[in-house]
């Protein structure tokens, strides 16, 4: 057997120490992640009025398996009952659980409007809305506004005015335009309403339409045609000048 030199022993010892150090770092990293997840829940719980003990229990639970709950939700006038992770967004519920893929995931931060749906007739970013929070409301998606055989009024207007290019943002644009018509009918105001001093019953001028549709981004730049489509909608419903 070949004798083992002092250098060999040192090298083996160094390799063992490096391996142990790497393993320890991985363990430490996992612990750090668990700590951050749990501490976030604890802080939120204390802020919400829970006792530190109750908040701590919630934090321990958050570091374990996800919590699921059964929900019943009305989507396009149909009741759906299913069990979901409590962290599931309304957008993911629609797309991943119910195969209603008309609502698009753009930024997933509530900044582009591609995921816009209607909650009781009012527009909402479904990527920022928890599915659990939508219980009790009537959710309307682009699929609920019309069908290929029988298009809704807003869908027809966008087609007539070519208010799209790639079409990715169009479902959100159409849902937003549908809600805008109802807002105009109710006489709701925007920043432009005050600037134009039209606070009694604001007329749906192009500036009003641009302001009210500003939460929906069209990266293709089809804005002039989108404004024309919405102008037709508001004119037909008595909301324009």
Legacy VTK file of the C-alpha trace (Angstrom):
# vtk DataFile Version 3.0
C-alpha trace
ASCII
DATASET POLYDATA
POINTS 241 float
0.000 0.000 0.000
1.315 3.431 -0.921
2.141 5.464 2.179
0.071 8.573 2.684
2.033 11.799 2.838
1.242 14.776 5.038
0.248 16.772 1.915
-2.270 14.096 0.920
-3.829 14.155 4.368
-4.043 17.942 4.215
-5.706 17.845 0.757
-8.282 15.270 1.861
-9.003 17.261 4.996
-9.442 20.444 2.959
-11.787 18.723 0.508
-13.872 17.370 3.413
-14.055 20.787 5.025
-15.099 22.388 1.726
-17.845 19.799 1.242
-19.111 20.302 4.788
-19.001 24.089 4.278
-20.991 23.827 1.034
-23.568 21.540 2.677
-23.850 23.900 5.623
-24.351 26.849 3.277
-27.195 25.030 1.541
-28.814 24.229 4.883
-28.383 27.829 5.992
-29.910 29.134 2.749
-32.969 26.892 3.162
-33.366 28.035 6.750
-33.066 31.671 5.666
-35.809 31.223 3.078
-38.080 29.565 5.601
-37.366 32.338 8.074
-38.209 35.087 5.581
-41.456 33.399 4.558
-42.556 32.807 8.131
-41.504 36.233 9.412
-43.499 37.919 6.649
-46.642 36.110 7.713
-45.970 36.856 11.378
-45.539 40.575 10.686
-48.734 40.663 8.634
-50.592 38.768 11.337
-49.480 41.114 14.102
-50.405 44.120 11.950
-53.846 42.585 11.426
-54.376 42.310 15.175
-53.390 38.685 15.837
-51.497 37.877 18.996
-47.792 37.135 18.503
-48.502 33.500 19.382
-51.269 33.163 16.791
-49.192 35.009 14.215
-46.258 32.715 14.947
-48.435 29.650 14.374
-49.576 31.123 11.075
-45.943 31.708 10.144
-45.042 28.091 10.896
-47.968 26.926 8.781
-46.902 29.109 5.861
-43.506 27.417 5.740
-45.214 24.038 5.360
-47.741 22.772 2.821
-49.973 25.301 0.976
-53.438 25.886 2.386
-56.354 24.973 0.134
-59.995 25.920 0.447
-63.179 25.073 -1.446
-64.735 28.067 -3.207
-67.918 28.665 -5.167
-67.670 31.455 -7.690
-69.992 32.727 -10.420
-68.196 33.216 -13.726
-70.111 34.297 -16.821
-73.349 33.495 -14.985
-72.272 29.939 -14.218
-71.545 28.725 -10.686
-68.230 26.909 -10.362
-67.157 24.992 -7.248
-63.558 23.879 -6.830
-60.729 23.669 -4.301
-57.780 26.006 -4.753
-54.640 27.186 -3.009
-55.609 30.273 -1.001
-52.859 32.225 -2.799
-54.366 31.596 -6.250
-55.132 34.747 -8.210
-58.386 35.116 -10.093
-56.369 35.191 -13.323
-54.712 31.846 -12.585
-58.053 30.390 -11.519
-59.556 31.361 -14.874
-56.634 30.224 -17.014
-55.163 27.250 -15.158
-58.209 25.763 -13.431
-61.149 26.618 -15.702
-59.437 26.858 -19.116
-60.869 30.342 -19.710
-57.776 31.635 -21.459
-59.258 34.793 -22.975
-57.934 36.848 -20.054
-54.214 37.267 -20.699
-51.257 37.308 -18.331
-49.158 40.277 -19.386
-47.134 41.871 -16.595
-48.723 39.991 -13.647
-48.286 43.240 -11.672
-51.529 45.092 -12.500
-49.766 47.524 -14.835
-50.770 46.493 -18.373
-54.479 45.673 -18.145
-54.301 42.547 -20.334
-55.991 40.542 -17.567
-58.913 42.961 -17.066
-62.238 41.321 -16.185
-65.482 42.676 -14.777
-66.502 42.203 -11.145
-70.172 43.108 -10.821
-69.741 45.205 -13.956
-66.679 47.087 -12.739
-63.254 46.487 -14.247
-60.606 44.766 -12.179
-57.098 43.433 -12.732
-57.563 39.716 -12.215
-53.821 39.195 -11.652
-54.070 41.279 -8.457
-57.376 39.808 -7.262
-57.363 36.691 -5.124
-59.826 34.069 -6.317
-61.206 33.839 -2.778
-61.938 37.578 -2.787
-64.113 37.221 -5.898
-66.637 35.007 -4.148
-70.019 36.699 -4.023
-69.339 38.803 -7.117
-70.370 38.089 -10.692
-67.199 37.666 -12.720
-67.462 38.424 -16.440
-64.601 37.577 -18.778
-64.219 38.169 -22.504
-65.863 34.767 -23.050
-68.971 36.060 -21.270
-69.339 39.162 -23.462
-70.090 37.280 -26.664
-69.370 34.279 -28.831
-67.948 33.946 -32.360
-71.507 33.400 -33.564
-72.998 36.266 -31.558
-70.489 39.009 -30.777
-71.088 41.546 -28.042
-71.435 45.227 -28.838
-67.890 46.093 -27.772
-66.448 43.166 -29.701
-68.219 44.324 -32.878
-66.971 47.890 -32.412
-63.358 46.750 -32.073
-63.699 44.652 -35.219
-65.317 47.437 -37.197
-62.597 49.933 -36.252
-59.718 47.433 -36.399
-58.923 48.232 -32.776
-56.166 45.641 -32.430
-53.053 44.229 -34.076
-51.559 41.189 -32.352
-54.720 40.876 -30.247
-52.994 39.928 -26.990
-54.296 42.938 -25.051
-57.664 43.036 -26.846
-59.728 40.959 -24.359
-58.710 43.321 -21.553
-59.318 46.359 -23.767
-62.838 45.153 -24.619
-63.706 44.378 -20.984
-62.427 47.817 -19.975
-64.410 49.529 -22.765
-67.559 47.683 -21.689
-67.179 48.986 -18.141
-66.354 52.476 -19.435
-69.749 52.679 -21.155
-71.517 51.934 -17.877
-69.329 54.457 -16.039
-70.260 57.142 -18.580
-73.928 56.285 -18.242
-73.685 56.686 -14.469
-71.921 60.041 -14.872
-68.713 58.976 -13.137
-65.821 61.438 -13.357
-62.178 61.242 -14.364
-59.220 63.629 -14.046
-60.086 64.997 -17.485
-63.649 65.711 -16.328
-62.298 68.154 -13.750
-59.758 69.664 -16.133
-62.498 70.293 -18.712
-64.922 71.429 -15.986
-67.439 68.851 -17.141
-68.445 67.508 -13.733
-72.228 67.475 -14.157
-72.340 64.865 -16.922
-68.947 64.535 -18.632
-69.035 64.098 -22.387
-67.026 61.194 -23.754
-64.545 63.176 -25.793
-61.371 61.558 -27.124
-59.439 62.964 -24.163
-61.956 61.430 -21.750
-61.731 58.073 -23.503
-57.917 58.116 -23.498
-57.847 58.912 -19.785
-60.358 56.218 -18.895
-58.638 53.584 -21.050
-55.135 54.487 -19.873
-54.911 51.435 -17.618
-54.899 49.193 -20.692
-51.632 49.178 -22.633
-51.445 48.249 -26.336
-47.826 47.536 -27.139
-48.676 47.439 -30.869
-49.864 51.051 -30.660
-53.415 50.619 -31.998
-54.638 53.463 -29.782
-56.331 55.651 -32.472
-58.508 52.735 -33.562
-59.235 51.732 -29.972
-60.401 55.277 -29.214
-62.595 55.195 -32.325
-64.164 51.915 -31.213
-64.906 53.231 -27.730
-66.262 56.487 -29.194
-68.754 54.444 -31.204
-69.763 52.533 -28.092
-70.331 55.639 -25.984
-72.198 57.402 -28.826
-74.536 54.451 -29.210
-75.194 54.436 -25.470
-75.702 58.182 -25.017
-72.386 58.913 -23.342
-70.589 61.048 -25.928
-70.712 64.657 -27.014
LINES 1 242
241 0 1 2 3 4 5 6 7 8 9 10 11 12 13 14 15 16 17 18 19 20 21 22 23 24 25 26 27 28 29 30 31 32 33 34 35 36 37 38 39 40 41 42 43 44 45 46 47 48 49 50 51 52 53 54 55 56 57 58 59 60 61 62 63 64 65 66 67 68 69 70 71 72 73 74 75 76 77 78 79 80 81 82 83 84 85 86 87 88 89 90 91 92 93 94 95 96 97 98 99 100 101 102 103 104 105 106 107 108 109 110 111 112 113 114 115 116 117 118 119 120 121 122 123 124 125 126 127 128 129 130 131 132 133 134 135 136 137 138 139 140 141 142 143 144 145 146 147 148 149 150 151 152 153 154 155 156 157 158 159 160 161 162 163 164 165 166 167 168 169 170 171 172 173 174 175 176 177 178 179 180 181 182 183 184 185 186 187 188 189 190 191 192 193 194 195 196 197 198 199 200 201 202 203 204 205 206 207 208 209 210 211 212 213 214 215 216 217 218 219 220 221 222 223 224 225 226 227 228 229 230 231 232 233 234 235 236 237 238 239 240
